[in-house]
Amino acid sequence: PAPDPHADLSIIMTEYSYQLSGPVSAGRHLIRVENRGAQPHEADLIRLGPGKTPHDYIAWLDGGEQGLPPAEVAGGVGDFVAGRTVWMDVTLPPGHYFIICQVPDAGDGKPHYDHGMIREFEVR
């Protein structure tokens, strides 16, 4: 097999949490995303609008996505199974972001963000 690409950041996903390898600077990044959980997970990177919070975005999702969203999708990787690793190539301007998983839970069917799978971070 080919060697893994060289990533400058990593995101580790477990049951209902994300771990970032370090601070995130503005610019282009190759991010290694690893699913160490037991269920499929995803990592959607969302850039919040001024004065907005992840809860504003979740209310917009849960409300049927009516009107303009309070944030914009900045990149991400769709859901993939436990034990796998993928790479995400993104260019991030400065701002306030969060990572979210919208995959339905295997136990109760609720999206993983309802179980706390959200992680805020700053891009400087």
Contacts in CASP RR format, 6 or more apart in sequence:
PFRMAT RR
TARGET T0000
AUTHOR 0000-0000-0000
METHOD contacts of the structure
MODEL  1
PAPDPHADLSIIMTEYSYQLSGPVSAGRHLIRVENRGAQPHEADLIRLGP
GKTPHDYIAWLDGGEQGLPPAEVAGGVGDFVAGRTVWMDVTLPPGHYFII
CQVPDAGDGKPHYDHGMIREFEVR
4 32 0 8 1.000
4 85 0 8 1.000
4 87 0 8 1.000
5 30 0 8 1.000
5 32 0 8 1.000
5 87 0 8 1.000
6 30 0 8 1.000
7 29 0 8 1.000
7 30 0 8 1.000
7 31 0 8 1.000
7 32 0 8 1.000
7 87 0 8 1.000
8 29 0 8 1.000
8 30 0 8 1.000
8 31 0 8 1.000
9 20 0 8 1.000
9 21 0 8 1.000
9 22 0 8 1.000
9 24 0 8 1.000
9 29 0 8 1.000
9 30 0 8 1.000
9 31 0 8 1.000
9 32 0 8 1.000
10 20 0 8 1.000
10 21 0 8 1.000
10 31 0 8 1.000
10 32 0 8 1.000
10 33 0 8 1.000
10 34 0 8 1.000
11 18 0 8 1.000
11 19 0 8 1.000
11 20 0 8 1.000
11 21 0 8 1.000
11 31 0 8 1.000
11 32 0 8 1.000
11 33 0 8 1.000
11 34 0 8 1.000
11 43 0 8 1.000
11 99 0 8 1.000
12 18 0 8 1.000
12 19 0 8 1.000
12 34 0 8 1.000
12 36 0 8 1.000
13 33 0 8 1.000
13 34 0 8 1.000
13 35 0 8 1.000
13 36 0 8 1.000
13 37 0 8 1.000
13 41 0 8 1.000
13 43 0 8 1.000
13 101 0 8 1.000
13 117 0 8 1.000
14 36 0 8 1.000
14 37 0 8 1.000
15 37 0 8 1.000
15 38 0 8 1.000
15 39 0 8 1.000
15 115 0 8 1.000
16 101 0 8 1.000
16 112 0 8 1.000
16 115 0 8 1.000
16 116 0 8 1.000
16 117 0 8 1.000
17 116 0 8 1.000
17 117 0 8 1.000
17 119 0 8 1.000
18 43 0 8 1.000
18 99 0 8 1.000
18 117 0 8 1.000
18 119 0 8 1.000
20 119 0 8 1.000
20 121 0 8 1.000
23 122 0 8 1.000
23 124 0 8 1.000
24 92 0 8 1.000
24 97 0 8 1.000
24 121 0 8 1.000
24 122 0 8 1.000
24 123 0 8 1.000
24 124 0 8 1.000
25 123 0 8 1.000
25 124 0 8 1.000
26 92 0 8 1.000
26 93 0 8 1.000
26 94 0 8 1.000
26 123 0 8 1.000
26 124 0 8 1.000
27 91 0 8 1.000
27 92 0 8 1.000
27 93 0 8 1.000
27 123 0 8 1.000
28 89 0 8 1.000
28 90 0 8 1.000
28 91 0 8 1.000
29 88 0 8 1.000
29 89 0 8 1.000
29 90 0 8 1.000
29 91 0 8 1.000
29 92 0 8 1.000
30 87 0 8 1.000
30 88 0 8 1.000
30 89 0 8 1.000
31 87 0 8 1.000
31 88 0 8 1.000
31 89 0 8 1.000
31 90 0 8 1.000
32 85 0 8 1.000
32 87 0 8 1.000
33 43 0 8 1.000
33 77 0 8 1.000
33 85 0 8 1.000
33 86 0 8 1.000
33 87 0 8 1.000
33 88 0 8 1.000
34 83 0 8 1.000
34 84 0 8 1.000
34 85 0 8 1.000
35 41 0 8 1.000
35 80 0 8 1.000
35 81 0 8 1.000
35 82 0 8 1.000
35 83 0 8 1.000
35 84 0 8 1.000
35 85 0 8 1.000
36 82 0 8 1.000
36 83 0 8 1.000
37 82 0 8 1.000
37 83 0 8 1.000
38 82 0 8 1.000
39 82 0 8 1.000
39 103 0 8 1.000
39 105 0 8 1.000
39 106 0 8 1.000
39 112 0 8 1.000
40 79 0 8 1.000
40 80 0 8 1.000
40 81 0 8 1.000
40 82 0 8 1.000
40 103 0 8 1.000
41 79 0 8 1.000
41 80 0 8 1.000
41 82 0 8 1.000
41 101 0 8 1.000
41 103 0 8 1.000
41 112 0 8 1.000
41 117 0 8 1.000
42 76 0 8 1.000
42 77 0 8 1.000
42 78 0 8 1.000
42 79 0 8 1.000
42 80 0 8 1.000
42 101 0 8 1.000
42 102 0 8 1.000
42 103 0 8 1.000
43 76 0 8 1.000
43 77 0 8 1.000
43 78 0 8 1.000
43 88 0 8 1.000
43 99 0 8 1.000
43 101 0 8 1.000
44 73 0 8 1.000
44 75 0 8 1.000
44 76 0 8 1.000
44 78 0 8 1.000
44 99 0 8 1.000
44 100 0 8 1.000
44 101 0 8 1.000
44 102 0 8 1.000
45 73 0 8 1.000
45 74 0 8 1.000
45 75 0 8 1.000
45 76 0 8 1.000
45 88 0 8 1.000
45 90 0 8 1.000
45 92 0 8 1.000
45 97 0 8 1.000
45 98 0 8 1.000
45 99 0 8 1.000
46 54 0 8 1.000
46 57 0 8 1.000
46 71 0 8 1.000
46 72 0 8 1.000
46 73 0 8 1.000
46 74 0 8 1.000
46 97 0 8 1.000
46 98 0 8 1.000
46 99 0 8 1.000
46 100 0 8 1.000
47 71 0 8 1.000
47 72 0 8 1.000
47 73 0 8 1.000
47 74 0 8 1.000
47 92 0 8 1.000
47 93 0 8 1.000
47 95 0 8 1.000
47 96 0 8 1.000
47 97 0 8 1.000
48 54 0 8 1.000
48 56 0 8 1.000
48 57 0 8 1.000
48 70 0 8 1.000
48 71 0 8 1.000
48 95 0 8 1.000
48 96 0 8 1.000
48 97 0 8 1.000
48 98 0 8 1.000
49 70 0 8 1.000
49 71 0 8 1.000
49 72 0 8 1.000
49 96 0 8 1.000
52 70 0 8 1.000
52 71 0 8 1.000
54 98 0 8 1.000
54 100 0 8 1.000
54 118 0 8 1.000
54 120 0 8 1.000
56 70 0 8 1.000
56 71 0 8 1.000
57 69 0 8 1.000
57 70 0 8 1.000
57 71 0 8 1.000
57 98 0 8 1.000
57 100 0 8 1.000
58 100 0 8 1.000
58 113 0 8 1.000
58 118 0 8 1.000
60 66 0 8 1.000
60 67 0 8 1.000
60 69 0 8 1.000
60 70 0 8 1.000
61 102 0 8 1.000
61 111 0 8 1.000
74 90 0 8 1.000
74 92 0 8 1.000
74 97 0 8 1.000
75 88 0 8 1.000
75 90 0 8 1.000
76 88 0 8 1.000
76 90 0 8 1.000
77 86 0 8 1.000
77 88 0 8 1.000
79 101 0 8 1.000
79 103 0 8 1.000
80 86 0 8 1.000
92 123 0 8 1.000
93 123 0 8 1.000
94 123 0 8 1.000
94 124 0 8 1.000
95 122 0 8 1.000
95 123 0 8 1.000
95 124 0 8 1.000
96 120 0 8 1.000
96 122 0 8 1.000
96 123 0 8 1.000
97 120 0 8 1.000
97 121 0 8 1.000
97 122 0 8 1.000
97 123 0 8 1.000
98 118 0 8 1.000
98 119 0 8 1.000
98 120 0 8 1.000
98 121 0 8 1.000
99 118 0 8 1.000
99 119 0 8 1.000
99 121 0 8 1.000
100 113 0 8 1.000
100 117 0 8 1.000
100 118 0 8 1.000
101 111 0 8 1.000
101 112 0 8 1.000
101 113 0 8 1.000
101 117 0 8 1.000
101 118 0 8 1.000
102 111 0 8 1.000
102 112 0 8 1.000
102 113 0 8 1.000
103 111 0 8 1.000
103 112 0 8 1.000
104 110 0 8 1.000
104 111 0 8 1.000
104 112 0 8 1.000
105 111 0 8 1.000
105 112 0 8 1.000
105 114 0 8 1.000
105 115 0 8 1.000
END
